[in-house]
């Protein structure tokens, strides 16, 4: 789906919600999305959809999910080479969220429309550092998996990764969700350790052996 299609589909669905008399619309956006452009299209498209929704005559809630836990075990981040590289500095933190937990949190929002209508907030279930990922991945693999940030050479070769790394550094992609409050909405939210030992385990094992690479320039 192109960026233009995402905006068109998002606006169309929101408009149809008004036409159909929907009482409460919940839109899943992105954690780095906001009034200040990010320079990353898939966040700025969501900001445009958010603005449109806020102008509509219906009750709406906008949730901004953190980085998906599933992303961390996709091929292309070095696990098949016995290492792991990602956006934050080794001691830097980043909030994460299992995709299935989006549904649990949104269900809680739908269950309390008077509380959440008109609200925009980030959602996440855990916060991890690069060093913590190193420990968790090493324990899960049964061998050392050292962590490092993307090298300067990698960032220089990929404007896309460079922009995302900048969003982590300035805090917009690192996440600011109220983890304690969200856990009150759904106490069974996954920690990254729990997710890695459970539903994330098969994807992690595949990533340890897959030599696939991402097209990081998009």
N, C-alpha and C positions, 0 to 999 in steps of 0.2 A: 504494500500500500504506500502510495506517495504521500508526502507531507500535505499537499493540496487536497488529496482525497480524505486524509484524516480530519482536516478541518471541515470539509464539506459534510462528511458523514456525521461528525460530532454535532455540528450545528443543525443538520437535518433531523437527527434523532431528538435533540432537545426541542426543536420546534414541533415535532410530531407529539411529543409528550404534552405540550400545551394544548394542541388541537384535540388530543384524546382525553383531556381532563385528568391527567396524572396528578395526584395530590402531592407526591414527594419524589423528586428526582435526585438520585445520587450519581455523581460523576467521578470516576477514578482518573485522576490526573497524574502528576509526577512530582517527586519531592523537590526538584530544583526549580520547578515552575513558580513564577511570580510576576510582579509588575515590571521588574527589570529584565530586559532580554538577556538570555544566556549565550546566544550565538550558536546554540545547538538546536537544530530544527525540531527534533522530536520533543523537546521541552517547550519551545516557543509556540509550536502549533497548539499545544494543550493550553497555554496561556490565552490564546485567542478564543478557544472554545469556552474556557472559564469566563472570560469577559462577556461572551454572548449569553451564557446561562444566567449570569447575574442580572442581565437586563430583562429577562423574561418574567412574565407574571405568574410564577409558580414557586412553591417552596422547594428549595434545592440545597443539597449538601455536597461539598467538594472535598474528597479525600485525596491526599497526595502520598501514594505508597513510596516507601524507601526502596533502595536497591534490592532486587530479588535475590534471595539466597540461591536460587537456581542458577543465577548468572555466575556465581563463584565456582561452580563445578562444571561449567561448560568447557569443552576443549578449546585450547588456544591460549591459556594462561600459564602454560609450562608444566602442568602436573605430569604429563607424559614424559617429561625430561627430569623429573625428580625435584622440581622447584615450583614456586608459585609467585607470580607477579601481578600486581593490581595497582589501584590508583593512589592509595594513601601511603604516607610515610610509615615506617615500621611501628612507630608509637602513635601514629594518627588513628583516630576513630572514624568509623562509618556505620551508620545504622542500616539494618537489613530486615527483610520480611519474607517469609515463605508465601508463595502465591496463594496457597489455599487459605491462609489466614486473612487475606483481603476479604474473602467471602464471609468469614466469621465476624469481622469487624463491621462490614457493611450491613450484615444482618442485624447487628446491635443498633446501628444507626436507624435502620428502617423500623425497628421496634420502639424507638423513642423519637418520633418526628418533631414533637414540640421542643425537645432538648437540642436537636441537631440542625433543624431547618435554618438556613442562612449562614451556617458555619463552614469554614474552610480550615482544614487541619491535616498535618502530616500523620501518617500511620507507619509504624514499625514495631518489631517485637524484640529486637536485641541490638546491641552496639558492640562491634568487634574492632580490635586493632590488628595491624599486620602481624605483630608478634603473637597475638592470640590465634590467628588463623594458622600461623606456622606450627604452633603447638597442637592445635586440633587436627590439622591435616597430617602431621607427623604421626600422631597417635593412631589415627584412623588407617593410615597406610602401613604402619608398622616399620617405618624407616624415616629418616630425616627428610622433611620437605621445607627447605629454607624459604623465607619470604623476602621479597625485595619490591621496591616500587619500580614501575616501568623505567627503563634506563633513559637517559637523555637522548640517546640515539633513536630509540623507539618513539619517543614523544616528538622528536624533530621530524621523523619520517611520517607521522600521522597527525594531521591537524585535528582530527576527530578526538583521538585519545588526549591530545594536548589540551583541548578545550574542556573535556570532562575532568581531567586532572586539576585544571584551574578551578572548576566548580567545587571540587572536593576541598581544595586549599582555602577557598574563600567561604566555605561552610555551607553553601547552598545544596551541594550534593552529599555532604557528610551527614545531614539529617538533624532535625530538631524536634522530633516527636516526643511527646510525654509518655514514656514507656510504662510508667507506673499506672497512669490513668487508663491507658489502653488495655493493660492487663486486667484492670478491674472490669472492663467491658467483656473480656473473654480471657479468663484465667489460664486457659490451655494454650495460649499463643506459644509457638515454638521459640526456644532459644536456638542459636545456630548449632550448638553442640548437640541438642536433642534432635534437630532436623537432620544433621549429618549422620547421626547414629540410626535414624529411622528412614523416612521417605527419601532423603537425599543420598543415601548410601549407594544405590545402584548407579546413579549419575556420576558420583564421585569415582567409583570403580571404573566406569567407562572412560572417564577423563584421564585416569592414570595410564591408560594404554592407547588412547586415541591420539593420532598425530594431526588431527584436523586443525585448520587455522581459520581465524576470523578475517573478514575483509574490514580491517579497522579504519578504512578511509571513508566510510559511509556514515 
